[in-house]
């Protein structure tokens, strides 16, 4: 997740009496960001797996190693 959302910001939004929807809007933004990150990560993983399959079919060791490293990097990142 590229964006940083603090618990303090959420509590500030929740405590404002002038705008009661601030907390809801912040949560919506956070959930939307999480969802989009999840979808992007899943699509990237699917793409890399297809590239790995293709490299195996073509017996292209360099491409295989490249895509495996990218996939390992993706899987080790927190997200």
Helices and strands as residue ranges (DSSP letters): H 7-15, H 22-57, H 61-76
